[in-house]
Amino acid sequence: MTFIDNSNETNKEDYILLSIFYINLEACSFLEEFRKGFQSDVLKNRIMEFRKITLPILKRINKWEDLEKFRSSIVAHPWRDKRKQFIVPNVGCFKVPRNRFEIYLLLNLMKYLWDLLEAEFGNEIIEAISYVSRLQNREGALNDYRNINIDHIEMVNEVNENCKLYERDYFLKIFLYEFDDIQE
């Protein structure tokens, strides 16, 4: 698949910021499951030993002590306080990765956890993925992408007509896709 960027104005900093938000969201989800959801009576001893093995990695991740708070306040529920009131957040007060290197470092630490998880519980992971994939309902999935560009052009035209109708001075730009081979 070839990705065609027809926006003519790729704003690299916006993509970096969105990537940072997404990485924070995924890291928090993974860590929450790792800490709380990763339980089994059958595997209890292995899990306890595994937590001890991975503790040095978690200690380093935990140096960014506001990952979860940042996720909740800025990424997942932006600009709301605990009472769900609108606020302008002070992003600078959060102890989270602050630059590209720190984001890369967080990604690597997460990868180390995953690599160790695979090494310890590889067979169980394969079994779980197999089980979940058997449960998935495949009906209604959007697998025919041949008309995706036509559909998105219709969508952008409709959105932009609405922008004109409501006298907005902005409009939507979209990406078009070129497939070498359409696969399901």
C-alpha positions as CSV (number, residue, x, y, z in Angstrom):
1,M,0.0,0.0,0.0
2,T,1.3,3.5,-0.8
3,F,0.2,6.3,1.4
4,I,-0.4,9.5,-0.6
5,D,-0.2,12.7,1.5
6,N,-2.2,15.2,-0.5
7,S,-2.5,17.8,2.3
8,N,0.5,19.8,1.1
9,E,1.0,21.0,4.7
10,T,2.3,18.2,6.8
11,N,2.9,19.7,10.2
12,K,5.6,17.5,11.8
13,E,5.3,18.9,15.3
14,D,1.5,18.1,15.3
15,Y,2.3,14.5,14.4
16,I,5.0,14.3,17.1
17,L,2.6,15.7,19.7
18,L,-0.1,13.2,18.7
19,S,2.4,10.4,18.7
20,I,3.5,11.4,22.2
21,F,-0.2,11.3,23.4
22,Y,-0.8,8.0,21.7
23,I,2.3,6.5,23.2
24,N,1.4,7.7,26.6
25,L,-2.1,6.2,26.2
26,E,-0.8,2.8,25.1
27,A,1.9,2.7,27.7
28,C,-0.6,3.4,30.5
29,S,-3.0,0.8,29.2
30,F,-0.2,-1.8,29.0
31,L,1.2,-0.9,32.4
32,E,-2.3,-1.1,34.0
33,E,-2.9,-4.6,32.6
34,F,0.7,-5.6,33.5
35,R,0.2,-4.4,37.1
36,K,-3.4,-5.3,37.8
37,G,-4.9,-7.5,35.1
38,F,-2.0,-10.0,34.7
39,Q,-3.3,-12.6,37.2
40,S,-3.9,-16.4,37.2
41,D,-4.2,-18.9,39.9
42,V,-2.5,-21.5,37.7
43,L,0.5,-19.3,36.9
44,K,0.6,-17.4,40.3
45,N,4.2,-18.4,41.1
46,R,5.5,-17.7,37.6
47,I,3.8,-14.3,37.6
48,M,5.2,-13.3,41.0
49,E,8.7,-14.3,39.9
50,F,8.2,-12.5,36.6
51,R,7.2,-9.3,38.4
52,K,10.4,-9.5,40.4
53,I,12.4,-10.1,37.2
54,T,10.9,-7.0,35.5
55,L,10.9,-4.8,38.6
56,P,14.1,-2.9,37.5
57,I,12.4,-1.9,34.2
58,L,9.2,-0.8,36.0
59,K,11.3,1.3,38.4
60,R,12.7,3.2,35.5
61,I,9.3,3.7,33.9
62,N,7.9,4.9,37.2
63,K,10.5,7.7,37.3
64,W,7.9,9.4,35.1
65,E,5.5,9.3,38.0
66,D,2.7,11.3,36.3
67,L,2.2,9.0,33.2
68,E,-1.3,8.0,34.4
69,K,-2.3,11.5,35.6
70,F,-1.1,12.9,32.2
71,R,-3.1,10.3,30.4
72,S,-6.2,11.1,32.4
73,S,-5.9,14.9,32.4
74,I,-4.4,15.7,29.0
75,V,-4.8,12.7,26.7
76,A,-7.9,10.7,27.5
77,H,-10.1,13.4,29.1
78,P,-8.5,16.6,27.9
79,W,-8.8,19.7,29.8
80,R,-11.0,18.4,32.6
81,D,-10.3,18.2,36.3
82,K,-11.6,15.6,38.7
83,R,-14.9,17.3,38.9
84,K,-15.2,17.3,35.1
85,Q,-14.8,21.1,35.0
86,F,-13.1,22.7,32.0
87,I,-9.5,23.8,32.9
88,V,-6.4,24.9,31.0
89,P,-3.8,22.4,32.0
90,N,-0.3,23.2,32.9
91,V,1.5,20.5,30.9
92,G,4.8,21.5,32.4
93,C,3.9,20.3,35.9
94,F,3.6,16.6,34.8
95,K,6.6,14.3,35.3
96,V,6.3,12.5,31.9
97,P,8.7,12.1,28.9
98,R,9.5,15.6,27.7
99,N,11.4,15.1,24.5
100,R,12.0,12.7,21.6
101,F,14.8,10.8,23.4
102,E,12.6,10.3,26.5
103,I,9.7,9.0,24.3
104,Y,12.1,6.7,22.6
105,L,13.4,5.6,26.0
106,L,9.8,4.9,27.2
107,L,9.1,2.9,24.0
108,N,12.2,0.8,24.5
109,L,11.4,0.1,28.2
110,M,8.0,-1.0,27.2
111,K,9.5,-3.2,24.5
112,Y,11.8,-4.8,27.0
113,L,8.8,-5.6,29.2
114,W,7.0,-7.1,26.2
115,D,10.1,-9.1,25.1
116,L,10.4,-10.6,28.5
117,L,6.7,-11.3,28.7
118,E,6.9,-13.2,25.4
119,A,9.9,-15.1,26.6
120,E,8.2,-16.2,29.8
121,F,4.6,-16.6,28.6
122,G,5.0,-17.1,24.8
123,N,2.9,-20.2,24.6
124,E,0.1,-18.6,26.8
125,I,0.1,-15.5,24.6
126,I,-0.3,-17.6,21.5
127,E,-3.1,-19.6,23.1
128,A,-4.8,-16.3,24.2
129,I,-4.6,-14.7,20.8
130,S,-5.9,-17.8,19.1
131,Y,-8.8,-18.0,21.5
132,V,-9.7,-14.3,21.1
133,S,-9.5,-14.5,17.3
134,R,-11.9,-17.5,17.3
135,L,-14.4,-15.3,19.2
136,Q,-14.2,-12.3,16.9
137,N,-17.2,-11.7,14.8
138,R,-15.9,-11.2,11.3
139,E,-19.3,-10.2,9.8
140,G,-19.7,-6.5,9.0
141,A,-15.9,-5.8,8.9
142,L,-14.9,-3.2,6.3
143,N,-12.6,-5.3,4.1
144,D,-13.3,-4.1,0.6
145,Y,-11.2,-1.0,0.3
146,R,-11.6,-0.5,-3.5
147,N,-13.9,2.5,-3.0
148,I,-12.4,4.0,0.1
149,N,-11.1,7.1,-1.8
150,I,-14.4,7.7,-3.4
151,D,-16.2,7.4,0.0
152,H,-13.7,9.7,1.7
153,I,-14.0,12.3,-1.2
154,E,-17.8,12.2,-0.7
155,M,-17.3,12.6,3.1
156,V,-14.9,15.6,2.7
157,N,-17.2,17.3,0.3
158,E,-20.1,16.9,2.7
159,V,-18.0,18.2,5.6
160,N,-16.7,21.2,3.6
161,E,-20.2,22.0,2.4
162,N,-21.3,22.1,6.1
163,C,-18.3,24.4,6.8
164,K,-19.6,26.8,4.1
165,L,-23.2,26.5,5.3
166,Y,-22.2,27.5,8.8
167,E,-19.8,30.1,7.5
168,R,-16.6,28.6,8.9
169,D,-13.3,29.7,7.6
170,Y,-11.7,26.2,7.8
171,F,-12.1,23.1,5.8
172,L,-11.1,19.5,5.9
173,K,-8.2,18.0,4.0
174,I,-8.0,14.2,3.6
175,F,-5.5,11.6,2.6
176,L,-6.0,9.3,-0.4
177,Y,-4.7,5.7,-0.5
178,E,-3.2,3.8,-3.4
179,F,-3.1,0.0,-3.0
180,D,-0.7,-2.2,-4.8
181,D,-2.8,-5.2,-3.9
182,I,-6.0,-5.1,-2.0
183,Q,-6.1,-7.8,0.6
184,E,-8.7,-8.7,3.2
